[in-house]
Amino acid sequence: MIHPEFLAGRTYTDFIARNMPDWAPHIEMKATVEALTAAALQVDSDGRKSRPGAITAGIQSPWETLGAWEIGK
């Protein structure tokens, strides 16, 4: 957040690749995968419905209820 390009407001989707090519996360990918797998198994064992189940039950996505949000519409 103290990088000059960031402070100048030039933050695009390629900011890290362009300005910090040697950056890497401080966690191991294996730990992340294990945590996500455990969370998915917990949700599944609780019997919670996934989003597709909510859609078939008639619950609308916020994206379906926003209306014309694109520029020029």
NUSEMI-674205 format. One record per atom (N, C-alpha, C): x, y, z; residue number from 1; chain; atom name. Coordinates in Angstrom, 1 decimal, always signed. Last residue first. Layout:
REC      c1      c2      c3    i  ch  at
REC       X       Y       Z  NUM   A  CA
...
***
This chain:
REC      c1      c2      c3    i  ch  at
REC   -26.9    +2.4   -19.9   73   A   N
REC   -28.3    +1.8   -19.9   73   A  CA
REC   -29.2    +2.5   -19.1   73   A   C
REC   -24.5    +3.6   -19.6   72   A   N
REC   -25.2    +3.8   -20.8   72   A  CA
REC   -26.5    +3.2   -20.9   72   A   C
REC   -23.0    +1.1   -17.6   71   A   N
REC   -22.9    +2.5   -18.1   71   A  CA
REC   -23.7    +2.6   -19.5   71   A   C
REC   -25.2    -1.2   -16.0   70   A   N
REC   -24.1    -0.9   -16.9   70   A  CA
REC   -24.2    +0.5   -17.4   70   A   C
REC   -27.5    -1.7   -14.6   69   A   N
REC   -26.4    -1.1   -13.9   69   A  CA
REC   -25.2    -0.8   -14.8   69   A   C
REC   -30.7    -2.4   -14.5   68   A   N
REC   -29.7    -1.9   -15.5   68   A  CA
REC   -28.6    -1.1   -14.8   68   A   C
REC   -31.0    -4.7   -11.7   67   A   N
REC   -31.5    -3.8   -12.8   67   A  CA
REC   -30.4    -3.4   -13.7   67   A   C
REC   -30.5    -6.3    -9.5   66   A   N
REC   -30.0    -5.0    -9.6   66   A  CA
REC   -30.5    -4.1   -10.6   66   A   C
REC   -31.4    -8.9    -9.5   65   A   N
REC   -32.3    -7.9    -9.0   65   A  CA
REC   -31.8    -6.5    -9.1   65   A   C
REC   -29.4   -10.7   -10.2   64   A   N
REC   -30.7   -10.7   -11.0   64   A  CA
REC   -31.6    -9.6   -10.6   64   A   C
REC   -27.5   -10.3    -8.4   63   A   N
REC   -27.2    -9.9    -9.8   63   A  CA
REC   -28.4    -9.9   -10.6   63   A   C
REC   -28.5   -11.5    -6.1   62   A   N
REC   -28.5   -10.1    -6.2   62   A  CA
REC   -28.2    -9.5    -7.6   62   A   C
REC   -30.6   -14.2    -7.1   61   A   N
REC   -29.3   -13.7    -6.9   61   A  CA
REC   -29.4   -12.2    -6.9   61   A   C
REC   -33.7   -15.4    -5.6   60   A   N
REC   -32.9   -14.7    -6.7   60   A  CA
REC   -31.6   -14.2    -6.2   60   A   C
REC   -34.9   -18.5    -5.0   59   A   N
REC   -34.3   -17.4    -4.4   59   A  CA
REC   -33.4   -16.7    -5.4   59   A   C
REC   -36.1   -20.8    -6.1   58   A   N
REC   -36.7   -19.5    -6.4   58   A  CA
REC   -36.1   -18.3    -5.7   58   A   C
REC   -34.8   -23.2    -5.8   57   A   N
REC   -35.9   -22.9    -4.8   57   A  CA
REC   -36.5   -21.6    -5.1   57   A   C
REC   -32.8   -23.1    -7.6   56   A   N
REC   -34.0   -23.9    -8.0   56   A  CA
REC   -35.1   -23.7    -7.0   56   A   C
REC   -31.1   -21.4    -6.1   55   A   N
REC   -31.7   -20.9    -7.4   55   A  CA
REC   -32.9   -21.7    -7.8   55   A   C
REC   -30.4   -23.0    -4.0   54   A   N
REC   -31.1   -21.8    -3.7   54   A  CA
REC   -31.8   -21.3    -5.0   54   A   C
REC   -28.9   -24.9    -5.4   53   A   N
REC   -30.2   -25.3    -4.7   53   A  CA
REC   -31.0   -24.1    -4.4   53   A   C
REC   -26.7   -23.4    -6.2   52   A   N
REC   -27.7   -24.0    -7.2   52   A  CA
REC   -29.0   -24.4    -6.6   52   A   C
REC   -25.5   -22.8    -3.7   51   A   N
REC   -26.2   -21.8    -4.5   51   A  CA
REC   -27.2   -22.4    -5.5   51   A   C
REC   -26.3   -25.5    -1.5   50   A   N
REC   -25.3   -24.7    -2.3   50   A  CA
REC   -26.2   -23.7    -3.0   50   A   C
REC   -27.5   -25.9    +1.8   49   A   N
REC   -27.7   -25.9    +0.4   49   A  CA
REC   -26.7   -25.1    -0.3   49   A   C
REC   -26.1   -27.9    +4.4   48   A   N
REC   -26.5   -26.6    +3.9   48   A  CA
REC   -26.7   -26.8    +2.4   48   A   C
REC   -25.4   -30.2    +5.9   47   A   N
REC   -26.6   -30.3    +5.0   47   A  CA
REC   -27.0   -28.9    +4.5   47   A   C
REC   -23.1   -30.4    +7.2   46   A   N
REC   -24.1   -29.6    +7.9   46   A  CA
REC   -25.4   -29.7    +7.1   46   A   C
REC   -21.4   -31.6    +5.4   45   A   N
REC   -21.9   -32.4    +6.5   45   A  CA
REC   -23.0   -31.7    +7.3   45   A   C
REC   -20.8   -29.4    +3.7   44   A   N
REC   -21.5   -30.6    +3.2   44   A  CA
REC   -22.1   -31.4    +4.3   44   A   C
REC   -19.4   -27.8    +5.5   43   A   N
REC   -20.6   -27.3    +4.9   43   A  CA
REC   -21.4   -28.4    +4.4   43   A   C
REC   -17.2   -29.5    +5.9   42   A   N
REC   -18.0   -29.1    +7.0   42   A  CA
REC   -19.4   -28.6    +6.5   42   A   C
REC   -16.1   -29.7    +3.4   41   A   N
REC   -16.6   -30.9    +4.0   41   A  CA
REC   -17.5   -30.6    +5.2   41   A   C
REC   -15.3   -27.1    +3.0   40   A   N
REC   -16.3   -27.7    +2.1   40   A  CA
REC   -16.9   -28.9    +2.7   40   A   C
REC   -13.3   -26.8    +5.0   39   A   N
REC   -14.5   -26.0    +5.1   39   A  CA
REC   -15.6   -26.6    +4.2   39   A   C
REC   -11.4   -28.7    +4.2   38   A   N
REC   -12.1   -28.9    +5.4   38   A  CA
REC   -13.4   -28.1    +5.5   38   A   C
REC   -10.7   -27.5    +1.8   37   A   N
REC   -11.3   -28.8    +1.7   37   A  CA
REC   -12.0   -29.1    +3.0   37   A   C
REC    -9.5   -25.1    +2.7   36   A   N
REC   -10.7   -25.0    +1.9   36   A  CA
REC   -11.4   -26.4    +1.8   36   A   C
REC    -7.4   -26.2    +4.2   35   A   N
REC    -8.4   -25.4    +4.9   35   A  CA
REC    -9.7   -25.3    +4.0   35   A   C
REC    -5.9   -27.5    +2.1   34   A   N
REC    -6.4   -28.3    +3.2   34   A  CA
REC    -7.5   -27.5    +3.9   34   A   C
REC    -5.3   -25.3    +0.5   33   A   N
REC    -6.1   -26.3    +0.0   33   A  CA
REC    -6.7   -27.2    +1.1   33   A   C
REC    -3.6   -23.9    +2.3   32   A   N
REC    -4.8   -23.3    +1.8   32   A  CA
REC    -5.8   -24.3    +1.3   32   A   C
REC    -1.5   -25.7    +2.7   31   A   N
REC    -2.3   -25.3    +3.8   31   A  CA
REC    -3.6   -24.7    +3.4   31   A   C
REC    -0.5   -25.7    +0.1   30   A   N
REC    -1.0   -27.0    +0.7   30   A  CA
REC    -1.9   -26.6    +1.8   30   A   C
REC    +0.6   -23.2    -0.3   29   A   N
REC    -0.6   -23.6    -1.0   29   A  CA
REC    -1.3   -24.8    -0.4   29   A   C
REC    +1.7   -21.5    +2.6   28   A   N
REC    +1.9   -22.5    +1.6   28   A  CA
REC    +0.5   -22.9    +1.0   28   A   C
REC    +1.9   -17.9    +2.8   27   A   N
REC    +1.4   -19.2    +3.2   27   A  CA
REC    +1.6   -20.2    +2.1   27   A   C
REC    +2.6   -15.5    +1.8   26   A   N
REC    +3.4   -16.0    +2.9   26   A  CA
REC    +2.8   -17.3    +3.5   26   A   C
REC    +2.8   -15.2    -1.8   25   A   N
REC    +2.1   -15.2    -0.6   25   A  CA
REC    +2.9   -15.8    +0.5   25   A   C
REC    +5.3   -13.2    -3.4   24   A   N
REC    +4.7   -14.5    -3.2   24   A  CA
REC    +3.9   -14.5    -1.9   24   A   C
REC    +6.9   -11.1    -5.8   23   A   N
REC    +6.0   -11.3    -4.6   23   A  CA
REC    +5.5   -12.7    -4.6   23   A   C
REC    +8.5   -10.4    -7.9   22   A   N
REC    +9.0   -11.4    -7.1   22   A  CA
REC    +8.1   -11.7    -5.9   22   A   C
REC    +7.1    -8.3    -9.3   21   A   N
REC    +7.2    -9.6    -9.9   21   A  CA
REC    +7.7   -10.8    -9.0   21   A   C
REC    +5.6    -5.9    -8.7   20   A   N
REC    +6.1    -6.7    -7.7   20   A  CA
REC    +6.3    -8.1    -8.2   20   A   C
REC    +4.5    -4.6   -11.0   19   A   N
REC    +5.3    -3.8   -10.0   19   A  CA
REC    +6.0    -4.6    -8.9   19   A   C
REC    +3.1    -6.5   -12.6   18   A   N
REC    +3.9    -5.4   -13.2   18   A  CA
REC    +4.9    -4.8   -12.2   18   A   C
REC    +1.9    -8.3   -10.8   17   A   N
REC    +2.8    -8.8   -11.8   17   A  CA
REC    +3.7    -7.7   -12.4   17   A   C
REC    +0.4    -6.4    -9.3   16   A   N
REC    +1.4    -7.2    -8.7   16   A  CA
REC    +2.4    -7.7    -9.7   16   A   C
REC    -1.3    -5.2   -11.4   15   A   N
REC    -0.5    -4.4   -10.5   15   A  CA
REC    +0.7    -5.2    -9.9   15   A   C
REC    -3.2    -6.1   -13.2   14   A   N
REC    -1.8    -6.7   -13.3   14   A  CA
REC    -0.9    -5.9   -12.4   14   A   C
REC    -5.5    -4.7   -12.7   13   A   N
REC    -5.5    -6.1   -12.3   13   A  CA
REC    -4.1    -6.8   -12.5   13   A   C
REC    -4.2    -1.6   -11.3   12   A   N
REC    -4.9    -2.4   -12.3   12   A  CA
REC    -4.8    -3.9   -11.9   12   A   C
REC    -3.6    +1.3   -10.0   11   A   N
REC    -3.7    -0.1    -9.6   11   A  CA
REC    -4.7    -0.8   -10.5   11   A   C
REC    -2.7    +4.1    -9.7   10   A   N
REC    -2.5    +3.3   -10.9   10   A  CA
REC    -2.5    +1.8   -10.5   10   A   C
REC    -2.7    +5.8    -7.6    9   A   N
REC    -3.9    +5.4    -8.1    9   A  CA
REC    -3.9    +4.5    -9.3    9   A   C
REC    -0.4    +6.5    -6.4    8   A   N
REC    -0.8    +7.4    -7.5    8   A  CA
REC    -2.1    +6.9    -8.1    8   A   C
REC    +0.0    +4.4    -4.6    7   A   N
REC    -0.4    +5.7    -4.1    7   A  CA
REC    -0.9    +6.7    -5.2    7   A   C
REC    +0.8    +2.5    -6.5    6   A   N
REC    -0.5    +2.3    -5.8    6   A  CA
REC    -0.9    +3.7    -5.2    6   A   C
REC    +3.2    +3.6    -7.3    5   A   N
REC    +2.2    +3.4    -8.3    5   A  CA
REC    +0.8    +3.2    -7.6    5   A   C
REC    +4.7    +3.5    -4.8    4   A   N
REC    +4.4    +4.8    -5.5    4   A  CA
REC    +3.3    +4.6    -6.5    4   A   C
REC    +3.5    +1.5    -2.2    3   A   N
REC    +4.2    +1.5    -3.5    3   A  CA
REC    +3.8    +2.8    -4.2    3   A   C
REC    +2.2    +1.1    +0.1    2   A   N
REC    +3.0    +2.3    +0.1    2   A  CA
REC    +3.8    +2.4    -1.2    2   A   C
REC    +0.8    -1.2    +0.0    1   A   N
REC    +0.0    +0.0    +0.0    1   A  CA
REC    +0.9    +1.3    +0.0    1   A   C
***
